[in-house]
Amino acid sequence: MKSKFLNINKIILSIAVFSLMGCTNLDEKVIDEVLGSETADPEAALAAAYSQLGDGTFVDHGNVFALQEYSTDEALLPTRGSDWGDGGKWRAMHEFSWDAGSDVVKTTWNSLNFGITKSLTAISSIEKSNSTNRALFLAEAKGLLAYYTYTTIDLFGQAPYRDPNNINAPIQIRKAETTIDALITEVEGLIPNLADIKTQNTHAGRFTKQAAYAFLADMYLNRAVLKNKTAGSFNFLEQAVNGSGTDMDKVIEYSNLLINNPNFSLESNYFHNFDINNDTSKEMIFSIVQKKNTDKTSDNDLAYMSMERIQKPSPDNRGTNASCITPEFYYSWNGNHDDPRFQRSYQYADGTWFRNDGTDVSVPSSSKVEGTGKPWFHFNRGLQVGQQYGPKLLADGNFDMTSDGRIKVYKLFTEKNTTLAADFTPELNFDNPSESVFTQAQINRGVRNFKFEFDPGYGNNGTSGMDVPLYRLGTIYMMRAEAYLRSGNLAGALADVNKLRTSRTNDALKNNTPGVAIASLDENTLFKESGYELYWEMYRRKAMIRFKKFDLPGTAKPASQPYRRIFPIPQATIDASKDFTQNPGY
């Protein structure tokens, strides 16, 4: 029998479905499976709430990533010849021409609303249960609800809510300016019932005490912005919601609980945080687990989107020649190309390096793709600029090999323009500077980001075994550095920035040299450093707003009005529900 809560929850769920499908036909079977029933297993309901993190929401390039990154200087998805036009929906994110009918905006709104709905369902199911883990599971479900809600109010300024224990309760619209304090209070109240990480069978994929600390630091860092996102300035030193001190004092307090925790330490190989086996990273605080044989959907987009189609990690895989970084972000690294976070070369087990500089003749084929046993070609990591090299696929569907079984390395040309070298240029040089459109003769342009490791065992843009970090120790150091700076403690901020710089080491091709400390710090330098540490981790938009960079003009982006700091509520949602009002400016 369907629960009364399910019938109520249909209203919230249907808002997302209306927006997604443009119609009112709801698949009852799917809804029942997602939202459960009166006898639903509370653990299954909680698992569904976790699953929504990875069901596109925070792992697919067209969801939260698109809004948090494509709207910034870190990432851009231009139209490349005949590819990635799609009615201009990707370009709109960088050109700042999105509106209430934008598909990307709708998709993200839908995904986050499903997360809210599934979290409410989990809360209702757990509260009715007699599980011995009831208090723990309930705290986790409420933590997930807070996280989905926080992300929604950050992006859209408002989010839906319904009391999961009152079948007659109306939908409430939680506004950012009033909800941020309530969320902070709610999450602080959950801490006694949450588990410490690595106790009670928990790990970085669970909402633990440590995930709560990171989340609270994030909310306090952005509290002033959430209270009035279109303001000309923000009061980062406002009295904290609870206890003594300011917002920045709270960021420092919660950051200290993580930085001083022996479970966490900075990885000397920065890119291990984004490897397929990054579940072994000692930085992970809260992440989306993407593994085989789990209930979570996973995605290879963070690696797949930036690779050229001719770049093939295995005979069965390729990139898609889509996203790149802007010249502004690339040139922010001037003087820092030796920073270990900029680029890392790959070394095979026999000692062969892939230098990607034209000197490579062949690499071993001993590295194999799980499941197929086919050779695995490892591209280098980080920001890839200039002429690219790699394997060639023969007509029989296999790599061209040497007589002794090694993978031959060739100069690469773009797949859809075979006479155009795959030479990734920092400059984008659009024919129309206000539109990010390339002709077929220009599709090589743009420095590509290979920060995340491509998983060739799952298909091209299919699934991935790489966990997606939401909060890791590097994030926390950077948040604390900013809190120190805004509190006037420049020495503390500089120490944290240099801790990140010097804890990372280069590959052995560069003699394992550590990153170099800087001598001084100001607000603009700290902003650049946050990009070095956190690029493409869905952090940039919030940082750009805090540092007053978001409204500025850039490549294919005009100067924008403050209302663009918040995205519109999808028009389909406005049409379907009288509870929502459109955000100003749209």
C-alpha positions as CSV (number, residue, x, y, z in Angstrom):
1,M,0.0,0.0,0.0
2,K,1.3,3.4,-0.8
3,S,1.9,5.7,2.1
4,K,0.2,8.9,2.7
5,F,3.6,10.5,2.8
6,L,4.2,9.3,-0.7
7,N,1.0,11.0,-1.9
8,I,2.1,14.2,-0.3
9,N,5.6,13.9,-1.5
10,K,4.3,13.5,-5.1
11,I,3.7,17.3,-5.1
12,I,7.4,18.1,-4.5
13,L,8.5,15.3,-6.8
14,S,6.1,16.3,-9.5
15,I,7.5,19.8,-9.6
16,A,10.8,18.3,-10.7
17,V,9.1,15.9,-13.1
18,F,7.0,18.7,-14.7
19,S,10.1,20.7,-15.2
20,L,12.0,17.8,-16.6
21,M,9.4,16.3,-18.9
22,G,7.1,19.2,-19.6
23,C,4.1,17.1,-18.8
24,T,2.2,15.7,-15.8
25,N,2.4,12.0,-16.5
26,L,4.1,10.4,-13.5
27,D,5.5,6.9,-13.6
28,E,3.9,5.4,-10.5
29,K,6.2,2.4,-10.5
30,V,9.3,4.5,-10.5
31,I,7.9,6.8,-7.8
32,D,7.1,3.9,-5.6
33,E,10.6,2.5,-6.0
34,V,12.1,5.8,-5.2
35,L,9.9,7.0,-2.4
36,G,9.1,3.7,-0.8
37,S,6.1,2.6,1.1
38,E,4.9,2.3,4.7
39,T,6.9,-0.8,5.1
40,A,10.0,0.4,3.2
41,D,13.4,-0.5,4.6
42,P,14.7,2.7,6.1
43,E,18.2,1.7,5.1
44,A,17.0,1.5,1.5
45,A,15.4,4.9,1.7
46,L,18.6,6.4,3.1
47,A,20.6,4.7,0.3
48,A,18.3,6.3,-2.2
49,A,19.0,9.7,-0.7
50,Y,22.7,9.1,-0.9
51,S,22.3,7.7,-4.5
52,Q,20.9,10.9,-5.7
53,L,24.3,12.6,-5.1
54,G,25.8,10.4,-7.8
55,D,22.7,10.1,-10.0
56,G,24.0,12.9,-12.2
57,T,23.5,15.6,-9.6
58,F,27.2,16.2,-8.6
59,V,28.9,13.9,-11.1
60,D,27.5,14.8,-14.5
61,H,28.9,17.9,-16.3
62,G,25.4,19.1,-17.1
63,N,24.1,19.4,-13.5
64,V,25.6,21.2,-10.5
65,F,29.0,21.3,-12.2
66,A,27.6,23.2,-15.1
67,L,26.2,26.0,-12.9
68,Q,29.1,26.1,-10.5
69,E,31.9,25.9,-13.1
70,Y,30.7,26.7,-16.7
71,S,29.6,30.1,-15.3
72,T,33.1,30.9,-14.2
73,D,36.6,31.4,-15.6
74,E,37.6,27.8,-14.9
75,A,35.5,26.0,-17.4
76,L,33.8,26.7,-20.7
77,L,32.0,24.4,-23.2
78,P,32.0,26.1,-26.6
79,T,30.3,24.9,-29.8
80,R,33.0,23.1,-31.8
81,G,32.1,22.9,-35.4
82,S,29.1,20.6,-35.7
83,D,29.4,19.5,-32.0
84,W,28.0,20.8,-28.8
85,G,25.6,23.4,-30.3
86,D,22.6,21.9,-28.7
87,G,20.5,25.0,-29.1
88,G,23.2,27.1,-27.4
89,K,22.4,25.7,-23.9
90,W,26.1,25.0,-23.0
91,R,27.3,28.3,-24.3
92,A,24.6,30.2,-22.4
93,M,26.2,29.1,-19.1
94,H,29.3,31.0,-20.0
95,E,27.8,33.8,-22.1
96,F,25.4,34.5,-19.2
97,S,22.4,34.3,-21.5
98,W,20.6,31.6,-19.5
99,D,16.9,32.1,-18.6
100,A,14.0,30.3,-16.9
101,G,13.7,28.0,-19.9
102,S,17.3,26.8,-19.9
103,D,17.6,23.0,-20.1
104,V,20.8,23.0,-18.0
105,V,19.1,25.1,-15.3
106,K,16.0,22.8,-15.3
107,T,18.1,19.7,-15.1
108,T,20.0,20.9,-12.1
109,W,16.9,22.1,-10.3
110,N,15.2,18.8,-10.9
111,S,18.2,16.8,-9.6
112,L,18.5,18.8,-6.4
113,N,14.7,18.6,-5.9
114,F,14.9,14.8,-6.2
115,G,17.6,14.9,-3.6
116,I,15.4,16.9,-1.2
117,T,12.5,14.6,-1.9
118,K,14.5,11.4,-1.3
119,S,16.0,12.8,1.9
120,L,12.5,13.7,3.2
121,T,11.3,10.2,2.4
122,A,14.3,8.7,4.2
123,I,13.6,10.8,7.3
124,S,10.0,9.7,7.4
125,S,10.9,6.1,6.9
126,I,13.6,6.1,9.5
127,E,11.5,7.9,12.1
128,K,8.9,5.2,11.8
129,S,11.4,2.4,12.2
130,N,12.7,0.6,15.3
131,S,16.2,0.1,13.9
132,T,19.0,-0.1,16.3
133,N,20.8,2.5,14.1
134,R,17.7,4.8,14.0
135,A,19.5,7.8,15.6
136,L,22.5,7.5,13.3
137,F,20.5,7.0,10.1
138,L,18.2,9.8,11.0
139,A,21.1,12.2,11.5
140,E,22.6,11.2,8.2
141,A,19.3,11.6,6.3
142,K,18.8,15.1,7.9
143,G,22.4,15.9,7.0
144,L,21.8,15.0,3.3
145,L,18.6,17.0,3.3
146,A,20.5,20.0,4.6
147,Y,23.2,19.5,1.9
148,Y,20.8,19.3,-0.9
149,T,18.9,22.3,0.4
150,Y,22.0,24.4,0.9
151,T,23.2,23.7,-2.7
152,T,19.7,24.6,-3.9
153,I,19.5,27.9,-2.1
154,D,23.0,28.7,-3.1
155,L,22.2,28.3,-6.8
156,F,18.5,29.2,-6.9
157,G,17.9,31.3,-3.8
158,Q,15.0,29.1,-2.6
159,A,14.2,25.5,-2.1
160,P,11.1,23.4,-1.4
161,Y,10.4,21.7,2.0
162,R,7.6,19.7,3.5
163,D,7.4,18.4,7.0
164,P,7.9,14.6,6.6
165,N,5.8,13.8,9.7
166,N,2.7,15.9,8.9
167,I,0.6,14.6,6.1
168,N,-1.4,17.8,6.0
169,A,1.6,20.2,6.0
170,P,1.8,22.6,3.0
171,I,4.9,23.0,0.9
172,Q,7.2,25.6,2.4
173,I,9.6,27.6,0.3
174,R,12.8,28.1,2.1
175,K,14.5,31.3,1.1
176,A,18.3,31.6,1.2
177,E,18.4,34.7,3.4
178,T,16.4,33.1,6.2
179,T,17.3,29.4,5.7
180,I,21.0,29.6,6.0
181,D,20.9,30.2,9.7
182,A,18.4,27.5,10.2
183,L,20.5,25.0,8.2
184,I,23.6,25.9,10.3
185,T,21.6,25.3,13.5
186,E,20.1,22.0,12.2
187,V,23.5,20.6,11.2
188,E,25.1,21.6,14.4
189,G,22.3,19.8,16.2
190,L,23.0,16.6,14.3
191,I,26.6,16.2,15.4
192,P,26.0,14.2,18.6
193,N,24.2,11.5,16.7
194,L,26.6,11.3,13.7
195,A,29.4,8.8,13.7
196,D,33.1,9.7,13.6
197,I,34.5,8.7,10.2
198,K,35.8,5.1,10.1
199,T,33.6,4.1,13.0
200,Q,30.2,2.3,12.8
201,N,31.2,1.1,9.3
202,T,31.4,4.6,8.0
203,H,33.7,6.1,5.4
204,A,34.1,9.2,3.3
205,G,30.9,8.3,1.4
206,R,28.8,8.7,4.5
207,F,27.6,11.9,6.2
208,T,29.8,11.7,9.4
209,K,30.7,14.2,12.1
210,Q,33.6,15.2,9.9
211,A,31.4,15.7,6.9
212,A,29.3,17.9,9.1
213,Y,32.3,20.0,10.2
214,A,33.3,20.6,6.6
215,F,29.8,21.4,5.6
216,L,29.5,23.9,8.5
217,A,32.7,25.6,7.6
218,D,31.4,25.9,4.0
219,M,28.1,27.4,5.2
220,Y,29.7,29.8,7.5
221,L,32.1,30.9,4.8
222,N,29.2,31.7,2.5
223,R,26.7,32.8,5.1
224,A,27.1,36.5,4.4
225,V,26.6,35.9,0.7
226,L,23.5,33.7,1.2
227,K,21.9,36.4,3.4
228,N,22.1,39.0,0.5
229,K,23.7,37.5,-2.6
230,T,23.2,40.6,-4.8
231,A,24.7,43.0,-2.3
232,G,27.6,45.2,-3.2
233,S,29.6,44.0,-0.3
234,F,29.4,41.2,2.3
235,N,29.8,41.3,6.1
236,F,32.0,38.2,6.6
237,L,32.6,39.2,10.3
238,E,29.0,39.0,11.4
239,Q,28.2,37.4,14.8
240,A,28.0,33.7,14.4
241,V,24.6,32.0,14.5
242,N,25.4,30.0,17.7
243,G,28.1,30.6,20.3
244,S,30.6,33.4,20.4
245,G,32.8,34.8,17.6
246,T,32.2,35.7,14.0
247,D,31.4,33.6,10.9
248,M,35.1,33.4,10.1
249,D,35.9,32.3,13.6
250,K,33.4,29.4,13.0
251,V,35.1,28.5,9.7
252,I,38.4,28.4,11.6
253,E,36.9,26.4,14.5
254,Y,35.4,23.7,12.2
255,S,38.4,23.6,10.0
256,N,40.7,23.0,12.9
257,L,38.6,19.9,13.9
258,L,39.5,18.4,10.5
259,I,43.0,19.7,10.0
260,N,44.0,18.4,13.5
261,N,42.3,15.0,12.9
262,P,44.9,12.2,12.4
263,N,42.5,10.5,9.9
264,F,43.3,13.1,7.3
265,S,46.6,14.3,5.7
266,L,47.5,16.1,2.5
267,E,48.5,13.8,-0.4
268,S,52.0,14.6,-1.8
269,N,50.7,13.5,-5.2
270,Y,47.9,16.0,-5.6
271,F,46.3,14.0,-8.5
272,H,45.8,11.0,-6.3
273,N,42.7,12.8,-5.0
274,F,41.2,12.4,-8.5
275,D,42.5,8.9,-9.4
276,I,40.2,6.0,-10.1
277,N,41.5,4.5,-6.8
278,N,41.1,7.8,-4.9
279,D,39.1,6.0,-2.2
280,T,42.6,5.5,-0.6
281,S,43.3,9.2,-0.5
282,K,43.9,10.5,3.0
283,E,42.2,13.8,2.1
284,M,38.7,12.5,1.6
285,I,36.2,13.9,4.1
286,F,32.9,13.6,2.2
287,S,32.8,12.2,-1.3
288,I,30.4,10.5,-3.7
289,V,31.3,6.8,-4.0
290,Q,31.4,5.6,-7.6
291,K,32.1,1.9,-7.5
292,K,30.9,-1.1,-9.4
293,N,28.0,-3.1,-7.8
294,T,26.6,-0.3,-5.8
295,D,23.2,1.4,-5.9
296,K,24.8,4.7,-6.9
297,T,24.9,5.8,-10.5
298,S,28.3,7.0,-11.6
299,D,29.7,9.1,-14.4
300,N,33.0,9.6,-16.3
301,D,32.1,13.1,-17.4
302,L,34.7,15.0,-15.3
303,A,37.4,13.2,-17.3
304,Y,35.6,12.5,-20.6
305,M,34.4,16.0,-21.4
306,S,37.8,17.7,-21.9
307,M,39.6,15.0,-23.9
308,E,39.8,15.2,-27.7
309,R,37.9,12.5,-29.6
310,I,41.3,11.2,-31.0
311,Q,42.7,10.8,-27.5
312,K,41.9,7.1,-26.7
313,P,42.8,5.6,-23.2
314,S,41.9,2.2,-24.7
315,P,40.9,0.9,-28.1
316,D,37.3,1.1,-26.8
317,N,37.4,4.6,-25.4
318,R,37.8,8.2,-26.5
319,G,37.2,11.7,-25.3
320,T,34.6,14.1,-26.7
321,N,36.4,17.4,-27.4
322,A,34.1,19.6,-25.4
323,S,35.1,21.6,-22.4
324,C,38.2,23.6,-21.8
325,I,39.5,26.4,-19.5
326,T,39.5,30.0,-20.3
327,P,42.7,32.0,-21.1
328,E,42.1,34.0,-17.9
329,F,42.4,30.9,-15.8
330,Y,45.3,29.5,-17.7
331,Y,47.3,32.7,-17.5
332,S,46.6,33.0,-13.8
333,W,49.2,30.1,-13.5
334,N,51.9,32.3,-15.0
335,G,55.1,31.7,-12.9
336,N,53.6,28.6,-11.4
337,H,53.9,25.9,-14.1
338,D,56.2,24.0,-11.8
339,D,53.5,23.8,-9.2
340,P,52.8,20.1,-8.7
341,R,49.1,20.8,-9.2
342,F,49.5,22.2,-12.7
343,Q,50.5,19.0,-14.5
344,R,51.9,15.6,-13.8
345,S,53.5,13.1,-16.3
346,Y,52.7,9.4,-16.2
347,Q,55.4,6.7,-15.6
348,Y,54.7,3.1,-16.6
349,A,55.9,0.2,-14.5
350,D,59.0,-0.4,-16.6
351,G,60.1,3.2,-16.1
352,T,58.9,4.6,-19.4
353,W,57.6,8.1,-19.1
354,F,54.8,9.6,-21.3
355,R,56.3,13.0,-21.9
356,N,53.8,14.2,-24.4
357,D,56.4,16.3,-26.1
358,G,57.1,14.5,-29.4
359,T,60.0,12.4,-28.0
360,D,57.8,9.4,-27.1
361,V,58.1,6.5,-29.5
362,S,56.2,3.8,-27.6
363,V,54.9,2.9,-24.2
364,P,54.3,-0.5,-22.6
365,S,51.1,-2.3,-23.1
366,S,51.4,-4.1,-19.8
367,S,48.7,-1.9,-18.2
368,K,45.4,-3.5,-18.9
369,V,41.8,-2.3,-18.8
370,E,39.7,-4.1,-16.1
371,G,37.1,-6.4,-17.7
372,T,38.5,-6.3,-21.2
373,G,42.2,-7.0,-20.8
374,K,42.9,-4.5,-23.6
375,P,45.9,-2.2,-23.3
376,W,45.5,1.0,-21.3
377,F,47.2,4.1,-22.5
378,H,47.7,6.6,-19.7
379,F,47.5,10.3,-20.6
380,N,49.2,12.9,-18.4
381,R,47.2,14.8,-15.8
382,G,46.4,18.4,-15.1
383,L,46.2,21.2,-17.6
384,Q,47.2,20.0,-21.1
385,V,48.4,22.7,-23.5
386,G,50.1,22.5,-26.9
387,Q,50.5,19.6,-29.3
388,Q,49.1,16.3,-28.0
389,Y,50.4,12.8,-28.6
390,G,49.0,9.3,-28.1
391,P,48.1,6.0,-29.7
392,K,46.5,5.4,-33.1
393,L,43.5,3.1,-33.6
394,L,43.8,0.8,-36.6
395,A,40.9,-0.4,-38.9
396,D,40.7,-3.6,-36.9
397,G,39.8,-1.7,-33.8
398,N,43.1,-2.2,-32.0
399,F,46.0,0.1,-31.2
400,D,48.9,0.2,-33.6
401,M,51.7,-1.8,-31.8
402,T,55.4,-2.3,-32.2
403,S,56.7,-5.7,-33.1
404,D,57.6,-6.4,-29.5
405,G,54.1,-5.5,-28.3
406,R,54.4,-1.9,-27.1
407,I,51.9,0.9,-28.0
408,K,53.1,3.2,-30.7
409,V,52.9,6.9,-29.9
410,Y,51.9,9.4,-32.7
411,K,51.4,13.1,-33.1
412,L,47.6,13.5,-32.9
413,F,45.2,15.3,-35.2
414,T,41.6,16.1,-34.3
415,E,39.2,13.4,-35.2
416,K,36.7,15.5,-37.0
417,N,39.2,17.6,-38.9
418,T,42.0,15.1,-39.7
419,T,44.4,17.8,-41.1
420,L,44.1,20.0,-37.9
421,A,46.7,19.2,-35.3
422,A,45.4,18.5,-31.8
423,D,47.3,21.5,-30.6
424,F,45.5,22.9,-27.5
425,T,46.0,26.7,-27.5
426,P,45.5,28.9,-24.5
427,E,43.9,31.6,-26.6
428,L,40.3,30.9,-27.7
429,N,39.9,33.7,-30.3
430,F,36.3,33.4,-31.1
431,D,35.3,35.0,-34.4
432,N,32.4,36.7,-32.6
433,P,34.0,37.6,-29.2
434,S,30.6,37.5,-27.4
435,E,29.8,34.0,-28.6
436,S,31.8,30.9,-27.8
437,V,31.5,29.3,-31.2
438,F,34.3,27.6,-33.2
439,T,34.4,26.6,-36.8
440,Q,35.5,23.1,-37.8
441,A,38.9,24.6,-38.5
442,Q,39.2,25.9,-34.9
443,I,38.1,23.0,-32.8
444,N,41.6,22.4,-31.4
445,R,41.4,25.6,-29.3
446,G,41.4,25.7,-25.6
447,V,43.6,24.2,-22.8
448,R,42.1,21.0,-21.6
449,N,41.7,19.8,-18.0
450,F,42.8,16.2,-17.3
451,K,42.7,16.6,-13.5
452,F,40.3,13.7,-13.1
453,E,41.5,10.2,-14.3
454,F,39.6,8.7,-17.2
455,D,38.2,5.3,-16.3
456,P,38.4,3.1,-19.4
457,G,36.7,0.2,-17.8
458,Y,33.2,1.6,-18.1
459,G,32.8,3.2,-21.5
460,N,33.3,6.7,-22.7
461,N,30.9,9.0,-20.8
462,G,29.4,6.1,-18.9
463,T,30.3,5.1,-15.4
464,S,33.5,5.6,-13.5
465,G,35.2,4.1,-10.4
466,M,36.5,7.4,-9.3
467,D,35.0,8.9,-6.2
468,V,34.0,12.6,-6.6
469,P,35.2,14.7,-3.7
470,L,32.7,17.1,-2.2
471,Y,35.0,18.1,0.8
472,R,38.6,17.0,1.1
473,L,41.4,18.3,3.3
474,G,42.7,20.6,0.6
475,T,39.3,22.3,0.5
476,I,39.5,22.8,4.3
477,Y,42.9,24.4,4.3
478,M,41.8,26.8,1.6
479,M,38.6,27.7,3.5
480,R,40.6,28.3,6.6
481,A,43.1,30.4,4.8
482,E,40.3,32.6,3.5
483,A,38.8,32.9,6.9
484,Y,42.1,33.9,8.4
485,L,42.6,36.5,5.7
486,R,39.1,38.0,6.2
487,S,39.8,38.1,9.9
488,G,43.0,40.0,9.4
489,N,45.3,37.2,10.2
490,L,47.5,37.3,7.1
491,A,50.2,35.2,8.6
492,G,47.8,32.4,9.3
493,A,46.4,32.6,5.8
494,L,49.9,32.6,4.2
495,A,50.8,29.6,6.3
496,D,47.8,27.6,5.1
497,V,48.4,28.5,1.5
498,N,52.1,27.5,1.8
499,K,51.2,24.3,3.5
500,L,49.2,23.3,0.4
501,R,51.9,24.5,-1.9
502,T,54.8,22.7,-0.2
503,S,53.0,19.5,0.7
504,R,52.5,18.6,-3.0
505,T,55.5,17.2,-4.9
506,N,56.2,16.8,-8.6
507,D,56.7,13.5,-10.4
508,A,60.1,11.9,-10.6
509,L,60.7,13.3,-14.0
510,K,60.9,16.7,-12.2
511,N,63.0,15.1,-9.4
512,N,60.1,14.9,-7.0
513,T,60.5,18.6,-6.2
514,P,58.0,20.1,-3.8
515,G,55.9,23.1,-4.6
516,V,57.5,26.5,-3.7
517,A,56.2,28.7,-0.9
518,I,55.2,32.3,-1.6
519,A,56.4,35.2,0.4
520,S,53.3,37.3,0.7
521,L,49.5,37.2,0.3
522,D,46.7,39.5,-0.5
523,E,43.1,38.9,-1.5
524,N,43.8,38.6,-5.2
525,T,46.7,36.2,-4.6
526,L,44.5,34.1,-2.4
527,F,41.8,34.0,-5.0
528,K,44.3,32.6,-7.5
529,E,45.6,30.1,-5.0
530,S,42.0,28.8,-4.4
531,G,41.9,28.1,-8.2
532,Y,45.2,26.2,-8.1
533,E,43.9,24.0,-5.3
534,L,40.3,23.6,-6.2
535,Y,39.8,24.0,-9.9
536,W,36.9,22.0,-11.4
537,E,35.6,20.9,-7.9
538,M,32.3,22.9,-8.1
539,Y,33.8,25.6,-5.8
540,R,34.7,28.4,-8.2
541,R,31.3,30.2,-8.6
542,K,31.0,30.7,-4.8
543,A,34.6,31.9,-4.6
544,M,34.1,34.3,-7.5
545,I,31.1,35.8,-5.8
546,R,32.8,36.2,-2.5
547,F,35.9,37.8,-4.1
548,K,33.8,40.1,-6.3
549,K,35.0,38.5,-9.6
550,F,31.8,36.9,-10.8
551,D,30.2,40.0,-12.4
552,L,33.4,41.0,-14.3
553,P,33.7,40.5,-18.1
554,G,35.9,37.8,-19.6
555,T,36.3,35.6,-22.6
556,A,32.9,35.3,-24.3
557,K,31.3,36.8,-21.2
558,P,30.1,40.3,-20.8
559,A,30.0,42.2,-17.6
560,S,26.9,41.0,-15.8
561,Q,24.4,42.3,-13.3
562,P,24.3,41.0,-9.7
563,Y,21.0,39.2,-10.2
564,R,22.9,36.6,-12.3
565,R,24.6,35.4,-9.1
566,I,21.3,33.5,-8.6
567,F,19.8,31.2,-11.3
568,P,16.1,31.4,-12.2
569,I,13.5,29.0,-11.0
570,P,12.6,26.9,-14.2
571,Q,9.5,28.3,-15.9
572,A,7.9,24.8,-15.9
573,T,8.1,24.8,-12.1
574,I,6.5,28.3,-11.9
575,D,3.8,27.1,-14.2
576,A,3.1,24.0,-12.2
577,S,3.1,25.4,-8.7
578,K,1.8,28.6,-7.3
579,D,4.2,28.2,-4.3
580,F,7.2,29.5,-6.2
581,T,7.9,33.0,-7.3
582,Q,10.5,33.9,-9.9
583,N,13.8,35.3,-8.8
584,P,14.3,39.0,-9.6
585,G,15.8,39.8,-13.0
586,Y,14.2,36.8,-14.7
